[in-house]
Every structure is written in structure tokens, then in C-alpha cells.
Amino acid sequence: PDNQKLPFSNKISEGTLLGMQSPPGFPTMRTFEFNSMLDDIHVNVFGSKSRKESLVLQICRRNEDPLPEINSTCLVGYPFLHEAILEQLIPITEDNNNNN
């Protein structure tokens, strides 16, 4: 076997699907526009609340994006995806977002 190490190349491999063409369950940072911020939101880490700030990504929904249909299937639980049925859509407002 050849043990020579190849130099690191920070290029995207030819044939890689990005954005809306990427397969389900393989999100990329190019699929949606998003805002990011550091916030102390106490993420559950191995059963305990995090003590430091977390990087929060908020996806910006475009007006032309269709809403998913009730009773349609979706993938949940990234990275160990399983199929679920969408039963309800709840709009996120500043009021109910702070209560979670």
C-alpha cells in the first residue's frame, strides 16, 4: 500500500450536489439563507443544560417557498433520520419562541 499522504484540498469534489439538489437528510449551508447568533439557550448536552453560549442558526423563509402540507411525510431527528407525519404547523413568534 502507498502510505504517501495527499495534501489537503479545500475544493468541493466534482459531482457533489449542493443546495436544493442535495439528497434528503444531507443538509448543507447552501440550501437556505440563514441568520446566525450566539445565545445562551441552554441546549441539552448529554442530559445536562449547556453552560456556554450556543451557535443558533435561524433559517430565513422566503415568501415563494411553499408551506408543507398537513399529513405529509418529513424526515426528523437529524442525524439519525426517521420518517414522521406532519400534523400541525405553528408559526414562530417572539412570544412562543421564548417559552421553549
N, CA, C and O atoms as a GROMACS GRO file, in nm:
protein
  400
    1PRO      N    1   0.082  -0.120   0.000
    1PRO     CA    2   0.000   0.000   0.000
    1PRO      C    3   0.086   0.126   0.000
    1PRO      O    4   0.194   0.131   0.059
    2ASP      N    5   0.036   0.225  -0.067
    2ASP     CA    6   0.108   0.353  -0.075
    2ASP      C    7   0.070   0.437   0.045
    2ASP      O    8  -0.046   0.476   0.059
    3ASN      N    9   0.166   0.466   0.133
    3ASN     CA   10   0.140   0.542   0.255
    3ASN      C   11   0.165   0.691   0.238
    3ASN      O   12   0.169   0.764   0.338
    4GLN      N   13   0.182   0.738   0.117
    4GLN     CA   14   0.204   0.880   0.096
    4GLN      C   15   0.075   0.956   0.122
    4GLN      O   16  -0.032   0.916   0.076
    5LYS      N   17   0.086   1.064   0.197
    5LYS     CA   18  -0.031   1.144   0.227
    5LYS      C   19  -0.049   1.250   0.119
    5LYS      O   20   0.046   1.317   0.078
    6LEU      N   21  -0.173   1.264   0.075
    6LEU     CA   22  -0.204   1.366  -0.024
    6LEU      C   23  -0.227   1.498   0.047
    6LEU      O   24  -0.280   1.499   0.158
    7PRO      N   25  -0.189   1.610  -0.014
    7PRO     CA   26  -0.214   1.739   0.050
    7PRO      C   27  -0.364   1.766   0.055
    7PRO      O   28  -0.440   1.725  -0.033
    8PHE      N   29  -0.406   1.837   0.161
    8PHE     CA   30  -0.546   1.872   0.177
    8PHE      C   31  -0.588   1.968   0.068
    8PHE      O   32  -0.516   2.063   0.036
    9SER      N   33  -0.705   1.943   0.010
    9SER     CA   34  -0.761   2.032  -0.091
    9SER      C   35  -0.898   2.079  -0.042
    9SER      O   36  -0.987   1.997  -0.019
   10ASN      N   37  -0.915   2.208  -0.026
   10ASN     CA   38  -1.042   2.260   0.024
   10ASN      C   39  -1.138   2.291  -0.090
   10ASN      O   40  -1.206   2.394  -0.089
   11LYS      N   41  -1.143   2.202  -0.189
   11LYS     CA   42  -1.235   2.216  -0.301
   11LYS      C   43  -1.349   2.117  -0.285
   11LYS      O   44  -1.332   2.010  -0.227
   12ILE      N   45  -1.465   2.152  -0.338
   12ILE     CA   46  -1.578   2.061  -0.338
   12ILE      C   47  -1.555   1.960  -0.451
   12ILE      O   48  -1.524   1.998  -0.564
   13SER      N   49  -1.571   1.834  -0.419
   13SER     CA   50  -1.548   1.729  -0.518
   13SER      C   51  -1.646   1.741  -0.634
   13SER      O   52  -1.762   1.779  -0.616
   14GLU      N   53  -1.598   1.707  -0.753
   14GLU     CA   54  -1.682   1.711  -0.872
   14GLU      C   55  -1.799   1.614  -0.854
   14GLU      O   56  -1.780   1.502  -0.807
   15GLY      N   57  -1.919   1.658  -0.890
   15GLY     CA   58  -2.038   1.574  -0.879
   15GLY      C   59  -2.113   1.591  -0.748
   15GLY      O   60  -2.220   1.532  -0.731
   16THR      N   61  -2.058   1.671  -0.653
   16THR     CA   62  -2.126   1.693  -0.526
   16THR      C   63  -2.253   1.775  -0.549
   16THR      O   64  -2.250   1.878  -0.615
   17LEU      N   65  -2.364   1.728  -0.494
   17LEU     CA   66  -2.491   1.800  -0.507
   17LEU      C   67  -2.508   1.893  -0.389
   17LEU      O   68  -2.498   1.851  -0.274
   18LEU      N   69  -2.533   2.020  -0.417
   18LEU     CA   70  -2.548   2.122  -0.313
   18LEU      C   71  -2.682   2.191  -0.325
   18LEU      O   72  -2.750   2.182  -0.428
   19GLY      N   73  -2.720   2.260  -0.220
   19GLY     CA   74  -2.841   2.339  -0.223
   19GLY      C   75  -2.964   2.252  -0.236
   19GLY      O   76  -2.971   2.145  -0.175
   20MET      N   77  -3.061   2.297  -0.313
   20MET     CA   78  -3.187   2.226  -0.326
   20MET      C   79  -3.170   2.093  -0.400
   20MET      O   80  -3.262   2.011  -0.397
   21GLN      N   81  -3.057   2.070  -0.466
   21GLN     CA   82  -3.032   1.944  -0.535
   21GLN      C   83  -2.973   1.838  -0.442
   21GLN      O   84  -2.962   1.721  -0.481
   22SER      N   85  -2.935   1.876  -0.320
   22SER     CA   86  -2.874   1.778  -0.230
   22SER      C   87  -2.978   1.675  -0.187
   22SER      O   88  -3.096   1.708  -0.175
   23PRO      N   89  -2.935   1.551  -0.164
   23PRO     CA   90  -3.032   1.447  -0.126
   23PRO      C   91  -3.092   1.474   0.012
   23PRO      O   92  -3.029   1.540   0.094
   24PRO      N   93  -3.213   1.423   0.038
   24PRO     CA   94  -3.276   1.444   0.169
   24PRO      C   95  -3.188   1.388   0.280
   24PRO      O   96  -3.127   1.282   0.265
   25GLY      N   97  -3.182   1.460   0.392
   25GLY     CA   98  -3.105   1.412   0.505
   25GLY      C   99  -2.960   1.454   0.503
   25GLY      O  100  -2.886   1.421   0.595
   26PHE      N  101  -2.917   1.526   0.401
   26PHE     CA  102  -2.780   1.574   0.392
   26PHE      C  103  -2.782   1.726   0.376
   26PHE      O  104  -2.755   1.777   0.267
   27PRO      N  105  -2.815   1.798   0.482
   27PRO     CA  106  -2.827   1.943   0.470
   27PRO      C  107  -2.691   2.008   0.445
   27PRO      O  108  -2.587   1.960   0.491
   28THR      N  109  -2.695   2.117   0.372
   28THR     CA  110  -2.574   2.196   0.351
   28THR      C  111  -2.605   2.340   0.389
   28THR      O  112  -2.722   2.380   0.396
   29MET      N  113  -2.503   2.416   0.413
   29MET     CA  114  -2.522   2.556   0.448
   29MET      C  115  -2.559   2.638   0.325
   29MET      O  116  -2.582   2.759   0.336
   30ARG      N  117  -2.566   2.576   0.209
   30ARG     CA  118  -2.603   2.647   0.087
   30ARG      C  119  -2.748   2.623   0.048
   30ARG      O  120  -2.795   2.678  -0.052
   31THR      N  121  -2.821   2.541   0.124
   31THR     CA  122  -2.958   2.510   0.089
   31THR      C  123  -3.050   2.628   0.116
   31THR      O  124  -3.136   2.659   0.034
   32PHE      N  125  -3.034   2.693   0.228
   32PHE     CA  126  -3.122   2.804   0.268
   32PHE      C  127  -3.039   2.923   0.313
   32PHE      O  128  -2.924   2.910   0.355
   33GLU      N  129  -3.101   3.040   0.302
   33GLU     CA  130  -3.041   3.158   0.364
   33GLU      C  131  -3.068   3.148   0.514
   33GLU      O  132  -3.172   3.098   0.555
   34PHE      N  133  -2.975   3.196   0.594
   34PHE     CA  134  -2.993   3.187   0.738
   34PHE      C  135  -2.924   3.302   0.809
   34PHE      O  136  -2.834   3.366   0.754
   35ASN      N  137  -2.967   3.327   0.931
   35ASN     CA  138  -2.902   3.421   1.021
   35ASN      C  139  -2.840   3.340   1.132
   35ASN      O  140  -2.889   3.233   1.166
   36SER      N  141  -2.732   3.390   1.188
   36SER     CA  142  -2.668   3.319   1.299
   36SER      C  143  -2.642   3.416   1.414
   36SER      O  144  -2.622   3.536   1.394
   37MET      N  145  -2.642   3.360   1.535
   37MET     CA  146  -2.612   3.441   1.653
   37MET      C  147  -2.566   3.348   1.764
   37MET      O  148  -2.599   3.229   1.766
   38LEU      N  149  -2.490   3.402   1.856
   38LEU     CA  150  -2.453   3.329   1.977
   38LEU      C  151  -2.553   3.366   2.085
   38LEU      O  152  -2.579   3.484   2.109
   39ASP      N  153  -2.609   3.263   2.151
   39ASP     CA  154  -2.712   3.289   2.253
   39ASP      C  155  -2.700   3.183   2.362
   39ASP      O  156  -2.661   3.069   2.336
   40ASP      N  157  -2.736   3.221   2.481
   40ASP     CA  158  -2.734   3.130   2.596
   40ASP      C  159  -2.870   3.062   2.604
   40ASP      O  160  -2.957   3.107   2.679
   41ILE      N  161  -2.891   2.954   2.526
   41ILE     CA  162  -3.022   2.891   2.517
   41ILE      C  163  -3.030   2.759   2.592
   41ILE      O  164  -3.132   2.690   2.585
   42HIS      N  165  -2.925   2.722   2.663
   42HIS     CA  166  -2.922   2.601   2.746
   42HIS      C  167  -2.960   2.475   2.669
   42HIS      O  168  -3.058   2.408   2.701
   43VAL      N  169  -2.882   2.444   2.567
   43VAL     CA  170  -2.903   2.324   2.487
   43VAL      C  171  -2.876   2.201   2.574
   43VAL      O  172  -2.785   2.202   2.657
   44ASN      N  173  -2.956   2.095   2.555
   44ASN     CA  174  -2.938   1.971   2.628
   44ASN      C  175  -2.817   1.897   2.570
   44ASN      O  176  -2.821   1.852   2.455
   45VAL      N  177  -2.712   1.884   2.648
   45VAL     CA  178  -2.591   1.814   2.606
   45VAL      C  179  -2.569   1.696   2.701
   45VAL      O  180  -2.532   1.716   2.817
   46PHE      N  181  -2.593   1.575   2.652
   46PHE     CA  182  -2.577   1.454   2.732
   46PHE      C  183  -2.655   1.462   2.863
   46PHE      O  184  -2.605   1.422   2.968
   47GLY      N  185  -2.778   1.514   2.858
   47GLY     CA  186  -2.864   1.518   2.975
   47GLY      C  187  -2.847   1.638   3.065
   47GLY      O  188  -2.918   1.648   3.166
   48SER      N  189  -2.756   1.729   3.034
   48SER     CA  190  -2.736   1.849   3.115
   48SER      C  191  -2.748   1.973   3.028
   48SER      O  192  -2.719   1.970   2.908
   49LYS      N  193  -2.792   2.083   3.090
   49LYS     CA  194  -2.800   2.209   3.015
   49LYS      C  195  -2.660   2.261   2.987
   49LYS      O  196  -2.572   2.257   3.072
   50SER      N  197  -2.641   2.311   2.864
   50SER     CA  198  -2.512   2.370   2.830
   50SER      C  199  -2.487   2.494   2.915
   50SER      O  200  -2.580   2.565   2.951
   51ARG      N  201  -2.362   2.518   2.946
   51ARG     CA  202  -2.327   2.632   3.033
   51ARG      C  203  -2.274   2.750   2.954
   51ARG      O  204  -2.260   2.860   3.008
   52LYS      N  205  -2.246   2.729   2.828
   52LYS     CA  206  -2.189   2.834   2.745
   52LYS      C  207  -2.287   2.872   2.635
   52LYS      O  208  -2.390   2.807   2.617
   53GLU      N  209  -2.254   2.978   2.562
   53GLU     CA  210  -2.338   3.020   2.451
   53GLU      C  211  -2.334   2.915   2.340
   53GLU      O  212  -2.234   2.847   2.320
   54SER      N  213  -2.445   2.905   2.268
   54SER     CA  214  -2.457   2.813   2.156
   54SER      C  215  -2.472   2.894   2.028
   54SER      O  216  -2.526   3.004   2.030
   55LEU      N  217  -2.426   2.838   1.917
   55LEU     CA  218  -2.446   2.900   1.787
   55LEU      C  219  -2.586   2.863   1.741
   55LEU      O  220  -2.617   2.745   1.721
   56VAL      N  221  -2.672   2.964   1.723
   56VAL     CA  222  -2.810   2.943   1.681
   56VAL      C  223  -2.823   2.986   1.536
   56VAL      O  224  -2.787   3.098   1.499
   57LEU      N  225  -2.874   2.895   1.452
   57LEU     CA  226  -2.898   2.926   1.311
   57LEU      C  227  -3.048   2.939   1.290
   57LEU      O  228  -3.124   2.850   1.326
   58GLN      N  229  -3.091   3.049   1.230
   58GLN     CA  230  -3.231   3.072   1.202
   58GLN      C  231  -3.248   3.078   1.051
   58GLN      O  232  -3.193   3.166   0.984
   59ILE      N  233  -3.324   2.983   0.997
   59ILE     CA  234  -3.346   2.978   0.852
   59ILE      C  235  -3.443   3.088   0.813
   59ILE      O  236  -3.546   3.106   0.877
   60CYS      N  237  -3.408   3.161   0.708
   60CYS     CA  238  -3.494   3.267   0.657
   60CYS      C  239  -3.589   3.207   0.554
   60CYS      O  240  -3.545   3.159   0.449
   61ARG      N  241  -3.717   3.208   0.583
   61ARG     CA  242  -3.816   3.154   0.491
   61ARG      C  243  -3.847   3.259   0.385
   61ARG      O  244  -3.878   3.374   0.416
   62ARG      N  245  -3.839   3.217   0.261
   62ARG     CA  246  -3.871   3.307   0.150
   62ARG      C  247  -4.021   3.299   0.123
   62ARG      O  248  -4.081   3.194   0.141
   63ASN      N  249  -4.081   3.408   0.079
   63ASN     CA  250  -4.225   3.410   0.053
   63ASN      C  251  -4.266   3.312  -0.055
   63ASN      O  252  -4.378   3.261  -0.054
   64GLU      N  253  -4.176   3.284  -0.150
   64GLU     CA  254  -4.212   3.192  -0.258
   64GLU      C  255  -4.200   3.044  -0.217
   64GLU      O  256  -4.241   2.956  -0.293
   65ASP      N  257  -4.143   3.017  -0.098
   65ASP     CA  258  -4.133   2.879  -0.052
   65ASP      C  259  -4.271   2.830  -0.008
   65ASP      O  260  -4.335   2.893   0.076
   66PRO      N  261  -4.317   2.718  -0.064
   66PRO     CA  262  -4.448   2.667  -0.022
   66PRO      C  263  -4.440   2.607   0.118
   66PRO      O  264  -4.338   2.551   0.157
   67LEU      N  265  -4.549   2.620   0.193
   67LEU     CA  266  -4.557   2.557   0.324
   67LEU      C  267  -4.581   2.407   0.304
   67LEU      O  268  -4.650   2.368   0.210
   68PRO      N  269  -4.526   2.325   0.390
   68PRO     CA  270  -4.554   2.181   0.378
   68PRO      C  271  -4.701   2.153   0.408
   68PRO      O  272  -4.765   2.227   0.482
   69GLU      N  273  -4.753   2.047   0.350
   69GLU     CA  274  -4.893   2.012   0.368
   69GLU      C  275  -4.912   1.927   0.493
   69GLU      O  276  -4.829   1.843   0.525
   70ILE      N  277  -5.023   1.951   0.564
   70ILE     CA  278  -5.059   1.869   0.679
   70ILE      C  279  -5.077   1.724   0.630
   70ILE      O  280  -5.127   1.702   0.520
   71ASN      N  281  -5.037   1.628   0.710
   71ASN     CA  282  -5.041   1.484   0.681
   71ASN      C  283  -4.938   1.442   0.577
   71ASN      O  284  -4.943   1.328   0.529
   72SER      N  285  -4.845   1.530   0.540
   72SER     CA  286  -4.737   1.489   0.452
   72SER      C  287  -4.624   1.430   0.537
   72SER      O  288  -4.618   1.454   0.658
   73THR      N  289  -4.537   1.356   0.474
   73THR     CA  290  -4.426   1.295   0.549
   73THR      C  291  -4.305   1.387   0.544
   73THR      O  292  -4.286   1.464   0.450
   74CYS      N  293  -4.223   1.377   0.647
   74CYS     CA  294  -4.100   1.454   0.655
   74CYS      C  295  -3.996   1.371   0.730
   74CYS      O  296  -4.031   1.272   0.794
   75LEU      N  297  -3.870   1.410   0.721
   75LEU     CA  298  -3.763   1.342   0.792
   75LEU      C  299  -3.729   1.423   0.916
   75LEU      O  300  -3.712   1.544   0.909
   76VAL      N  301  -3.719   1.355   1.033
   76VAL     CA  302  -3.691   1.424   1.159
   76VAL      C  303  -3.579   1.351   1.233
   76VAL      O  304  -3.546   1.237   1.201
   77GLY      N  305  -3.522   1.419   1.332
   77GLY     CA  306  -3.423   1.357   1.420
   77GLY      C  307  -3.284   1.351   1.364
   77GLY      O  308  -3.212   1.253   1.386
   78TYR      N  309  -3.241   1.454   1.289
   78TYR     CA  310  -3.108   1.456   1.232
   78TYR      C  311  -3.004   1.436   1.340
   78TYR      O  312  -3.019   1.497   1.446
   79PRO      N  313  -2.901   1.358   1.323
   79PRO     CA  314  -2.858   1.290   1.201
   79PRO      C  315  -2.913   1.149   1.186
   79PRO      O  316  -2.889   1.085   1.084
   80PHE      N  317  -2.987   1.098   1.285
   80PHE     CA  318  -3.043   0.962   1.276
   80PHE      C  319  -3.187   0.975   1.230
   80PHE      O  320  -3.280   0.963   1.310
   81LEU      N  321  -3.205   0.998   1.101
   81LEU     CA  322  -3.335   1.035   1.046
   81LEU      C  323  -3.435   0.921   1.050
   81LEU      O  324  -3.401   0.804   1.030
   82HIS      N  325  -3.560   0.957   1.076
   82HIS     CA  326  -3.670   0.865   1.059
   82HIS      C  327  -3.788   0.946   1.006
   82HIS      O  328  -3.795   1.068   1.023
   83GLU      N  329  -3.881   0.875   0.943
   83GLU     CA  330  -3.993   0.941   0.878
   83GLU      C  331  -4.102   0.973   0.980
   83GLU      O  332  -4.129   0.893   1.070
   84ALA      N  333  -4.162   1.089   0.964
   84ALA     CA  334  -4.271   1.131   1.052
   84ALA      C  335  -4.381   1.193   0.968
   84ALA      O  336  -4.359   1.229   0.852
   85ILE      N  337  -4.498   1.206   1.026
   85ILE     CA  338  -4.611   1.270   0.958
   85ILE      C  339  -4.633   1.408   1.021
   85ILE      O  340  -4.642   1.421   1.143
   86LEU      N  341  -4.641   1.509   0.936
   86LEU     CA  342  -4.663   1.646   0.983
   86LEU      C  343  -4.811   1.662   1.019
   86LEU      O  344  -4.898   1.648   0.934
   87GLU      N  345  -4.838   1.691   1.146
   87GLU     CA  346  -4.975   1.704   1.193
   87GLU      C  347  -5.018   1.847   1.218
   87GLU      O  348  -5.137   1.878   1.215
   88GLN      N  349  -4.921   1.937   1.243
   88GLN     CA  350  -4.956   2.074   1.279
   88GLN      C  351  -4.842   2.167   1.244
   88GLN      O  352  -4.726   2.131   1.257
   89LEU      N  353  -4.876   2.288   1.199
   89LEU     CA  354  -4.779   2.394   1.177
   89LEU      C  355  -4.806   2.505   1.278
   89LEU      O  356  -4.918   2.553   1.291
   90ILE      N  357  -4.702   2.544   1.349
   90ILE     CA  358  -4.716   2.652   1.447
   90ILE      C  359  -4.621   2.764   1.407
   90ILE      O  360  -4.499   2.744   1.406
   91PRO      N  361  -4.674   2.882   1.374
   91PRO     CA  362  -4.586   2.993   1.338
   91PRO      C  363  -4.501   3.035   1.458
   91PRO      O  364  -4.550   3.042   1.571
   92ILE      N  365  -4.375   3.062   1.434
   92ILE     CA  366  -4.286   3.105   1.542
   92ILE      C  367  -4.301   3.254   1.560
   92ILE      O  368  -4.282   3.332   1.466
   93THR      N  369  -4.335   3.293   1.681
   93THR     CA  370  -4.341   3.434   1.716
   93THR      C  371  -4.243   3.457   1.829
   93THR      O  372  -4.198   3.362   1.893
   94GLU      N  373  -4.211   3.579   1.853
   94GLU     CA  374  -4.117   3.610   1.961
   94GLU      C  375  -4.170   3.560   2.095
   94GLU      O  376  -4.093   3.517   2.180
   95ASP      N  377  -4.304   3.566   2.114
   95ASP     CA  378  -4.365   3.525   2.240
   95ASP      C  379  -4.350   3.375   2.265
   95ASP      O  380  -4.301   3.335   2.371
   96ASN      N  381  -4.392   3.290   2.169
   96ASN     CA  382  -4.384   3.147   2.194
   96ASN      C  383  -4.242   3.092   2.173
   96ASN      O  384  -4.213   2.982   2.219
   97ASN      N  385  -4.156   3.165   2.107
   97ASN     CA  386  -4.018   3.121   2.091
   97ASN      C  387  -3.940   3.130   2.222
   97ASN      O  388  -3.852   3.047   2.246
   98ASN      N  389  -3.971   3.226   2.308
   98ASN     CA  390  -3.901   3.243   2.434
   98ASN      C  391  -3.949   3.146   2.542
   98ASN      O  392  -3.883   3.131   2.645
   99ASN      N  393  -4.061   3.080   2.520
   99ASN     CA  394  -4.114   2.987   2.620
   99ASN      C  395  -4.062   2.847   2.603
   99ASN      O  396  -4.095   2.761   2.686
  100ASN      N  397  -3.983   2.818   2.501
  100ASN     CA  398  -3.934   2.682   2.476
  100ASN      C  399  -3.804   2.657   2.546
  100ASN      O  400  -3.749   2.547   2.536
   0.00000   0.00000   0.00000
